[in-house]
Amino acid sequence: MEKREQILAYCRQFRTTGIANNFMDIIQSAEQKEVGYVEFTLQLLEAESAHRQENDLKRRRKAAQLPTNSDLNAYDHNYDNGLSKSRVSQLRELNWLDQGYNLMLTGSSGTGKTLLAAGLCSDAIDKGYKAYFKTMDELINMLKLKDVTRSASVQYKRIMKADLIVIDDIMLFPVQANLAVSFFNLINQLYEKACFIITTNKKAADWAKMLDDEVLATALLDRLLFRSDVISLKGKSYRLTNRKSFFEHEN
């Protein structure tokens, strides 16, 4: 038993937590099945690999800052927003992301743009991509504070190394001229390196009003739409159609 404790101490020293957590079970199984040295070693390394992959996934999901509802396995295909079940499945294969394309999801409020964008972002993280979910307002604040606060600086560095960036509710609010330029510069730096999922309920013509600059809006759209599929969602608001009342549950 002393040698086993010594092995676990080495695991802690070398931070091989996956091996430490599974060591006793693996060695017991190996003794019962008379497993050879090579197979035993392989099982230890597989346990460590699985542990590190799980931790890496947890870190990337936390950094992505996904909204609560971001699991497309729970997608309500009975809701008719013009997007078929087969189309959702096709999007979830992420071939568009593998080939460097953007998605622009348009439609009225409540038609499922954010859920779809967040769900695809979640799928990308599961597949190993560095993906992040941000509203445009959050990105603007990050750009405003990146040279002032550490948290904004860390977020900015992550975004600059991203494979996929979701920008939710783009152009929902008017943007100050200096921040509009900063936002354009961010997109200009990233559009050939990363993919985007954009959600918006504004028409392209409205972007110029939000930025108060038609030339800048045109240049921004030019980059986002260069390699892009535009998906228009329609129908009544899912939230309003399926609204719940507290008093419905009272006896």
VOMAR-917862 format. One record per residue: residue in three letters; x, y, z of N, C-alpha, C in turn. Coordinates in steps of 0.2 Angstrom, whole numbers, plus 2048, in hexadecimal, padded with zeros to 3 digits. Layout:
ALAXYZXYZXYZ/...
END
This chain:
MET8047FA800800800800804806800/GLU80A80680380F80C80481180E7FD/LYS8128097F881480B7F180F80E7EE/ARG80880C7EF80380F7EB8028167EE/GLU8038177F480281E7F78088227F4/GLN80E81F7F38138237F08128257E9/ILE80F8207E580D8227DE8078277DE/LEU8038277E27FE82D7E38018337E4/ALA8068337E98098397EA80D83C7E4/TYR8108387E081383A7DA80E83D7D5/CYS80883A7D580383C7D18018447D3/ARG8018457D97FF84C7DC8058507DA/GLN80B84E7DB8118527D98118547D2/PHE80F84F7CD8108507C68098527C3/ARG8048537C87FD8567C67FA8517C1/THR7FB84B7C27F78467BD7F18447C1/THR7EC8487C27E68477C67E28417C3/GLY7E28417BC7DE83B7B97E08357BB/ILE7E78347BB7EA82D7BE7E882C7C5/ALA7E98317C97E88317D07E182F7D2/ASN7DC8327CE7D58317D07D38297CE/ASN7D78277C97D48207C67D981A7C8/PHE7DF81C7CB7E48177CC7E28117D0/MET7DE8127D57DD80C7D97D88077D5/ASP7D380A7D27CF8067CE7D28027C8/ILE7D78067C57DB8037BF7DF7FE7C2/ILE7E37FF7C77E77FA7CA7E37F37CC/GLN7DE7F47CF7DA7EF7D17D77EB7CB/SER7D57EE7C67D37EB7C07D87E77BD/ALA7DE7EA7BD7E47E77B97E67E17BD/GLU7E67E17C47E77DB7C87E27D57C7/GLN7DC7D77C67D77D27C57D77CF7BE/LYS7D97D37B97D97D17B27E07CF7B0/GLU7E57CF7B47EC7CE7B27EE7D27AC/VAL7ED7D87AC7EE7DC7A77F67DD7A6/GLY7F87DD7A08007DE79F8027E67A0/TYR8087E77A180B7ED7A28097F379D/VAL8097F17978087F67928007F8793/GLU7FC7F37937F57F57947F37F979A/PHE7F77F77A07F67FB7A67F88027A5/THR7FE8037A280080A7A17FC80E79D/LEU7F980A7977F480E7937EE810797/GLN7EC80C79B7E680E79F7E78147A3/LEU7ED8147A67EE81A7AA7EF8207A6/LEU7F28207A07F282679C7EC828799/GLU7E78237987E18247957DD82879A/ALA7DD8267A17DA8297A67DC8307A7/GLU7E28327A67E58387A77E383D7A1/SER7E383A79B7E183D7957D983F795/ALA7D583B7987CE83C7987CD84279D/HIS7D18417A37D08467A87D284D7A6/ARG7D784E7A27D985479F7D585779A/GLN7D28537967CD8557917C7857794/GLU7C58547997BF85679D7C085D7A0/ASN7C685E7A37C78657A67C886A7A1/ASP7CB86879B7CC86D7967C586F793/LEU7C086B7937BA86C7907B6871795/LYS7B786F79C7B48737A17B787B7A1/ARG7BD87B7A07C088279F7BE886799/ARG7BD8827947BB88678E7B488878E/ARG7B08847917A98857927A888B796/LYS7AC88B79C7AB8917A17AD89779D/ALA7B38977997B589D7967B08A0791/ALA7AD89B78E7A889D7887A28A178B/GLN7A18A179179B8A57947948A4790/LEU79389D78F78D89C78C78789D790/PRO78189F78D77B8A0791778899793/THR77489A79877189479B76F88F796/ASN76A89179276788C78D76C88C787/SER77088778677588778177688077E/ASP77187B78077187477E76C873778/LEU76E87277276A87176D76786A76D/ASN76986677176685F77275E860775/ALA75D86677875786777B75386C776/TYR75586D77075287276B74B86F76A/ASP74687476A73F87276973E873761/HIS73E86D75E73D86D75773586D755/ASN73186D75A72A86F759728876757/TYR72D87A75A72C88175972E883751/ASP72A88674E72B88874772E88F746/ASN73588F74573889574373B89573C/GLY73989073873C89073274288B731/LEU74488973774A88573774987E738/SER74A87973374887273474D86F738/LYS74A86973B74F86573F75586273B/SER75486173575A85F73175F864730/ARG75D86A73076187072F765872735/VAL76187173B76587274176A86C742/SER76986674076E86174177486273C/GLN77286573677786673277C86C734/LEU77987173777D87673B781873740/ARG77F86F74478286C74A788867748/GLU78886574178E86273F79486673F/LEU79386D73E79987273F79D872739/ASN79B86F73379F86F72D7A087772B/TRP79B87B72C79C88272A7A288572E/LEU7A38837357A88857397AF882737/ASP7AF87C7357B58787337B887C72D/GLN7B387E7287B58817227B6889722/GLY7B588C7287B78937297B1898727/TYR7AB8967287A589A7267A289D72C/ASN79F8A372B79B8A67317938A4730/LEU7908A57357888A57357858AB737/MET7808AE73477D8B47367758B1737/LEU7738B273D76C8B073F7688B6740/THR7638B773B75F8BD73C7588BB73D/GLY7548C074074D8BE74174A8C2747/SER7448C27487418C674E7438C3755/SER7428C775A7448C576173F8BF762/GLY7438BA76573F8B476873F8AE763/THR7428AF75D7428AA7587478A4758/GLY74B8A575E75089F75F7578A175D/LYS7598A775B75F8A97597658A775E/THR7648AA7647698A97697698A276B/LEU76489E76C76489776E768893769/LEU76789476276B89175D77289375D/ALA77489975E77B89B75E77E899764/ALA77B89976A77E89677077F88F76F/GLY77A88B76C77B88476C780882767/LEU78188576278788475D78D886760/CYS78E88B76479488D76779688776C/SER79188477079287F774794879771/ASP79187776B79387176779B872765/ALA79C8787637A387A7617A8879766/ILE7A687B76C7AB8797727AC872773/ASP7A686E7737A78677747AB86476F/LYS7AB8677697B08647637B7866764/GLY7B886B7697BF86C76A7C1874768/TYR7BC8777657BE87E7637BE883769/LYS7C28887687C188E76D7BC89276B/ALA7B689276E7B189676C7AE89A772/TYR7AB8A07707A98A57767A28A8774/PHE79E8A97797988AC7787988B377B/LYS7968B87777968BF7797908C3776/THR78D8C777A7888CC77778D8D1774/MET78A8D576F78E8DB76C7908E0772/ASP78B8E177778C8E677C7928E3780/GLU7928DD7827988DA78579F8DB782/LEU79F8DA77B7A58DB7777A78E2778/ILE7A28E77777A38EE7777A78F077E/ASN7A48ED7837A68EF78A7AD8EC78B/MET7AF8E67887B58E37887BA8E7785/LEU7B88EA77F7BD8EE77B7BE8F577F/LYS7B98F77827BA8FD7867BF8FD78C/LEU7BF8F778F7C28F67957C98F1795/LYS7CA8EF78F7D08EA78E7D68ED790/ASP7D78F37907DE8F67927DD8F9799/VAL7D88F879C7D78FA7A37D68F57A8/THR7D28F07A77D18EA7AC7D48E47A9/ARG7D68E07AE7D98D97AC7D48D47A9/SER7CE8D47AC7C98D07A97C78D17A2/ALA7C78D77A07C58D97997CB8D7795/SER7D18D87977D88D77947D88CF792/VAL7D68CB7977D68C47977D18C2791/GLN7CB8C57927C68C378D7C88C5786/TYR7CB8CB7857CD8CD77F7D38C877C/LYS7D78C67807DC8C177D7D98BB77B/ARG7D48B977F7D18B277D7CD8B3776/ILE7CA8B97767C68BA76F7CB8BA769/MET7D18BD76A7D58BE7657D88B7763/LYS7D78B27677DA8AB7657D48A6764/ALA7CE8A97637C88A57627C88A175C/ASP7C489C75B7C28987557BB89B753/LEU7B789C7587B089E7577AE8A375C/ILE7AB8A87597A88AD75E7A18AE75C/VAL79C8AE7617958AF7607958B7763/ILE7928BB75E7908C27607888C2760/ASP7858C276677E8C276777B8C9767/ASP7768CA7637728D07637778D6760/ILE77A8D575B77E8DA75877A8E0755/MET77C8E67577798EC7557728ED758/LEU7718EA75E76B8EB76276A8F2764/PHE7708F57667708FC769775900765/PRO77490676577890B76177F90B764/VAL78490C76078B90B76378F912762/GLN79391476779691A76679C91A761/ALA79D91F75E7A291F7587A891C759/ASN7AC91E75F7B291B7607B2913762/LEU7AD9117657AC90A7667AA906760/ALA7A690975C7A49067557AB905751/VAL7AF9097517B690874E7BA903751/SER7BA9027587BD8FD75C7BA8F675A/PHE7B48F675A7B08F07587B28EE751/PHE7B28F274C7B48F17457BB8EE745/ASN7BF8F17497C68EF7497C78E874B/LEU7C38E67507C38DF7537C18DA74E/ILE7BB8DC74A7B98D77457BE8D773F/ASN7C18DC73E7C68DD7387CC8D873A/GLN7CE8D87407D38D47427D28CD742/LEU7CB8CB7437CA8C47457C68C073F/TYR7C38C473A7BF8C17357C28BC731/GLU7C98BC7307CC8B772C7CF8B1730/LYS7CF8B27377D28AD73B7CD8A973F/ALA7C78AC7417C28A97457BB8A9741/CYS7B78A57437B08A57407AB8A9745/PHE7A68AB7427A18AF74679A8AC746/ILE7968AC74B78F8AB74B78C8B274D/ILE7888B57497858BB74A77E8BA74B/THR77B8BD7507738BD7517718C5751/THR76C8C674D76A8CD74C7628CD74A/ASN75F8D274D7588D374B7578DA747/LYS75D8DC74575E8E274175F8E173A/LYS75C8E473575E8E472E7658E772D/ALA7688E572776E8E872676E8F0725/ALA7698F27237688FA7227688FD729/ASP7668F972E7668FC73576D8FD738/TRP7718F97367788F973977B900738/ALA77A90373377D90A73277A90F737/LYS77490E73877191273D774911744/MET77590A74677790974D77F90B74D/LEU78290B74878990D74878A915746/ASP78591874478591E74178A91F73C/ASP78B91A73879191A73379091572E/GLU78D91772878B91372379190F720/VAL79791371F79D91071D7A090A721/LEU7A090B7287A290772D79D90072D/ALA79790272D7928FC72D7938F8726/THR7948FB7217958F771B79B8F371B/ALA7A18F671E7A78F271E7A78EC723/LEU7A38ED7287A28E872D79E8E272A/LEU7988E47277948DF7247988DB71E/ASP79D8DF71B7A18DC7167A58D6719/ARG7A88D771E7AC8D27217A88CC724/LEU7A38CE72879F8C972B79B8C4726/LEU7998C77207968C371B79A8C0716/PHE7A18C17167A58BF7117A58B870F/ARG7A58B47157A48AC71579F8AB71A/SER7988AB7187938AB71D78D8A871A/ASP7898A471E7828A271D77D8A6721/VAL7788A971E7738AD72176D8A9722/ILE76B8A87297658A472A7608A872D/SER75A8A972A7558AD72C7508A9730/LEU74F8AB73774A8A773B7448AB73B/LYS73E8A873B7388AC73B7338A9740/GLY72D8AB7407288A97457278AD74B/LYS7228AB74F7218AF7557268AD75B/SER7268B275F72B8B176572A8AA769/TYR72F8A676972E8A076D72D8A1774/ARG7308A777772F8A877E7288AA77F/LEU7258AF77B71E8B177C7198AB77A/THR71B8A77767168A277471689D77A/ASN71B89C77D71C89778271D89A789/ARG71A8A078A71B8A47907178A0796/LYS71A8A079C71889D7A27168A27A7/SER7108A17AB70E8A57B070F8A27B7/PHE7118A67BC7128A37C370B8A07C5/PHE7068A47C46FF8A37C66FC89D7C3/GLU6FF89A7BD6FC8947BA6FE88E7BF/HIS70388F7C37058897C77028897CE/GLU6FE88E7CF6FB88E7D66F488A7D6/ASN6F38877DC6ED8837DC6E78887DE/
END
